[in-house]
Amino acid sequence: MKPIKLIIKTKSETYPIIIGNNLVKNLPKILIRNSINFNQCLLVIDKKISKRTISKITKSLKRKKVFRYYFDANEKNKNQNKVNEILEILLKKNFSRQDCLITIGGGITGDVGGFAASLFKRGLQFVNLPTTLLAQVDSSVGGKTGVNTKQGKNLIGSFYQPKIVISDSEFLKSLPYREIVCGYAEILKHSLIKDKIFYNYLNKHVSKILKLKSPFIEKAIYKSCKIKKTVVEKDEKERGIRKMLNFGHTFAHAYEATFGYSKKLNHGEAVILGIKSAIKFSLKQKLIKKIEYQSIISHIYKLKLPLNIQDYFSLNNLIKILSFMIKDKKNNTDKINLILLRKIGSTIIDNNYEIRKIKNFLRQELNN
């Protein structure tokens, strides 16, 4: 399949997303073609990436001075200490702002590496090679970087756009099924908030997409990125409509944090649980019609994973879940802000609800 190019235009940066197969072998050409030049680079690498892939990337950059930082990418390691380790290497190797940091991994690797790039000398060149479906359709688009704290997820970070995102579908072939579903959660979310036609496409071809069949997987990545692009370009710093991208995430982040960022509940699974909670709450508020609610629920069950809130939590977790929802960074009052669904393809942002109301809703869900 011929590579597809999407151009992201924000106030701070204009950069391309290249989507295609086996792009890594042409990495130097892609960088030069997009006016990205540097003398030395630091590869921030997820330890799960195969040595063969890293060797291929390193050989392709043979004319550059290349350093490596291997990162055990998980939510617990997504912290300021790891950012400091990266900054220490950049300082010791005397990197300049014209040099480059290249992340090779999923969203966690991109978030941590991108955050370090934004801090070093107030910003050096950042190139993102997302290797998971989740990163290719979500975290690599839009310039959000950051780390977690004991108080919650992504509470420290910056908006810092990359110079280029290179999404190579070859990387996806090594992913386990759960990781594919993890990325699919964000693809589904994008269709729900902005594009019913795309949702219908997903409904029809979900099994082919989950099996990474071409051209279905490439089209799903492209359409998902295009939806996020249109939102990010209008609202880079999440002051208005970009909030819709958090659909399902107020619940999801609280579920992840309550579970201690355990591998038993990955980010995508938490997002699907969050979407289920958000559409159920939307239904209870008489926003979405029952027929569309049932369509989304039926679609989620096609993923064939344990995706009921009771599979992970009990009433004993209620107060903890609620405490993380209260700390969510979207809240600017003593209420909880939720993004809700009016219908497939249309959201309502800036809905502030009394804590008591959310508590009663969660109690009913955990009791079912």
N, C-alpha and C positions, 0 to 999 in steps of 0.2 A: 504493500500500500504506500502510495506517495505521501511524504510528510505533509501535515497540515500546519499552517501557521496562524496563530491568533495574536493580534497586537493589543496589549493592555495599555491604555493611556490614563495615567493619573496626574495630579498636579505636581507630584514630586518626581515621577519617572515614567518614561514610555519604554516598554520592553516586550519582547516576543515570547510566546509559548509555542514550542515546536512539539508536535505530537506525531509519532510514527514508530516504525519498527527498526530495531538494530541501528539506532542513531549513534550509539557510543563510539562505534568504530570511526565515525566521521567527526568526532568532537572538535578537534582543532579547526577543521574547515568551518564548522557551524559557528564557532566562537569568532573566527576572523571575519566571516561573512556578516556577522552582526556587530562588528567594530569593537570586540572585546579583546583587549591586549593587556598583557602583564608579563613581568619578568619571573616572578615566583608565585606559587600558590600553595595553600594548605588544604588538603583533602580532609574533610570531617566525615568519617566513614562509620556507618552502622556496622558493628561487628558481624552481623548476620549476612552481610553481602559476601558473596563467594570470592575467594582469592583470585580465581580466574578472571572475574569481572574487574576487580581492582587492578590486576596486572594489565588487562586490556586498556583500561583508562590511563594508567600510569605510562604505558608504552606510547600511547597516542599523544601524551604531553611531554615526550622525551626531550624536546628543545627547551623546556622550561625547568626551573628549579622546583622540585615537588617535595613537599613534606606531608606526613600523614598523621592524623589523630584518630585513633579507633575508639568508638563510643558504644557502650552497652546501652542501646536505645530502649528505655522504658520510662514510664511516667515518674517513677521514683528518682531516676537519674536526670530528669528534666529539671535541673536546679541551677542555682547561681554558682555553685562550686564547679560544675562542669564548664560553665561559661568562662569562669576565671582561669581554668586550665587551658582553654583554647586561647584566651587573651595572652597568657604567659608565653605560649609558643610564638605567637605573632610578634610579641615584644622582643623575645630572645633572638629570633631570626631576623630582626630589624625589617619587618614588613613596612611598606609605604602604603598610602591610600590608593595608589595606582595598582598595587598587587591585588591578589584575588583569593577569596575563600570559596571553596566548592563543596557543597554538601551532597553526600551520596547516601541516601537512605529514605526512610519514611518521614512522616510529618514531625515526629519528635526531633529527629536529626536536623531537619530543615529549620524548625523553630529555634533550637539551641544554637546552631551554627549561624543562622540569620541574625539572631540577637547579638551574638559576639561580633559579627561583622558590623552591625549598626553602632556598637559601642567603641570599636577600635579606631582611635584617632577621629572619632565622630563619623566613621563610615568608610569602609573600603569595599572594593567590588565584590559582589556576591552572586554566585552562579548556583542554581538549584537543579540537581538531578534527582527528582523524586522516584523512588523505586517501588512504592506500594500504590495500589489503586486509590486508596484514601488520600495520599499525598498528591497524586496526579490530578485528582478532581476537586480537591478542597484546599488543603493547607498551603500548597505551592502557589495558589492564585490569591493575590490581594495584599501581600506584604505584612501580614501579622506575624510577629515573632514573640517569643517569651518563654518563661519558665513557671513552674508550679511552686507553691509554698505550702506549709502545713495548714494555712488558712483556706486554701482552695487552688483551683486550676487556672493557670495563665493570668495570675494577678500581677505579675511583674513582666513588662515587655515593651515593645515599641512597634511602630509601623515603619517597616523598612523594605522597600521594593528591591527585588533582585535585578540584575542586568539581563538575565535570560532564564527561562525555565525549559528544560529539555526532558520531555516525558516519553521515555522509550518503553513501548509495550512489551518488549522482550523481557524486561525485568519481572513482569507480572507472572510469567510462566512458572517461577519457582515458589510462588506464594501458596500457602495452604488455603483451603476453602474458607475458613473463618476470616482470613485476611481479605479475601475477595469480597465477602459479605460486608466486612468493615468499610471498604470503599464504596460498595453499592449503597450503603446507608445514606451517604452524602449525595450520591447521584439521585436517589429517590427523593431526598429532601429538596434538592434543587427543582425537580419537576413539580413537586407539591406546592412550592411557594410561588412559582413563576410561569409554568408552561404545561397546561393540561394535555396538549397534543403530544409533548414529550412523555408525559406520564402514561398516556395510552400506548405509546411506542414501547415503553418499558414493560407495561403489562403484557404486551403481546410477545416480547422477545426476552423476558427475564432469564429464562433457562440458558439461552444462547450467550447472553452477556456474562452470566456467572461461570460459563464454561470457556470464556475468553475467545469465543468464535469471532472470526473476522468476517465482515466489517462491523459487526454489531458492537463489539467492545470499543473500537475506535470511535464509532459514532456516539456512543454513550459518553465517552470521555470528552469528546469535542463539544457536544451539546451542553454537558454539565459545566465545563469551563466557560462556555459562551454565556450561560446564564449568570455565573458568578462575575464574569467580566463586566456585563452590563450594569450590575449592581455596584461593584467596586468603583467603576469609573465615575458613577454619579455621586458616590459617598465614600471616599477613601478612608476617612477617619471614624466611620461608624457613628455619625451624629444624627442620621436620619434613616433612609430606607435600607441601609446596609444591615440594620438590626434584624431585618427579616431572615438573614442568613443564620441567625441564632434560633430559628424555629426548632423546637424540641430540645435545645441545648441547655436551657435552664434546669430542666429535669435531668438531662443526661449527665451534665457535669456533677450534679449533686449525687447521682447514683454512683458514678465513678469514684468520687471522693469518699463516699460512705463505705465503698467496697475496698478502700485503701489502694486504689489503682492496681488491683489484682489482675493477673492474666486470666482469671476465671471470667472476667467481664471486660472485653476490650472496648476501645472507644466507639467503634461502629455499632457494636451490640448495644452499648449504652445509648447511642443516638437513636437507634430503632426503638428501644424502650421509651426514650424521651419523646419521640414522635407519637408513639401510641398514647402516652400520657397527655400530650398536648392536644391531640385530636379528640380524645375522650373528654378532656376539659372543654374543648371547643363545642362539642356536642351538648354537654351539660349546660353550657351558656347559650344554647340554641343559636349558634353561629353557623355551624356546618350542617348540611342535610344528612339524615341517617343513611341514605343510599350511597353517598360519597364516603361517609365514614366506614361503612361496611366494605366498600370497594378497596379502600386503603388497607384495612385489616386483613382482607383476603389476600391482597398482594403480599403483605408482610409474611403471612403463613406459607407462601410459596418458597420462602428462604430456608425452610426446614431446620430451624434452630430453636432452642428453648428461649422464647422471647416474651415471656410473661413476667411481670414484676415480681410475682410470688415465687418464681424460680430462683430469685436471688435475695429477696428481702422479706422480713416479717414485720409485724407491728412494733417489735422492739427497736427497729431501725428508724421509725417515723421521725422522732425528734432530731436525730442526726441528719437525715435527708433534708429536713426543713431548715436546719441551721446552715447547711451549705447553700441552699437556695436563697436564704436571706443575705448571705455574703456575696452573691453573684454580682459581678461588676456592672451589670446593666441597671441595677437598682439605684435610684437617686432619691428615693423617699423611704419611709418606714414600711412600704408595701413591697410586694414581689411583682416584678415586671415579667410578663409573659408575651411571647409572640404566638398568636393563635391563627387558626385557619378559618376563613369565611367560606371558601370553596376551593376545590383543587385548582391551583394556579393563582390564588389570591389570599394574602395574609392581612391581619390587623396587627400593627405594631403599637408599642407603648400602652399596653393594657396593664394597669396596676391593680393588684388584688390584695385584699386584706389577708394577713398571714393566717388568720383563723379559717378563711375560706379554703385556702390551699391545704391546710392541715386536715380539714374535714374530707376533702377530696381524696387525699392520699390515704387516709384511714379507711375509706370505703374501698379503695383499690387494693390495699394490702389485706383487707378482710375477705375479698371475693374468693 
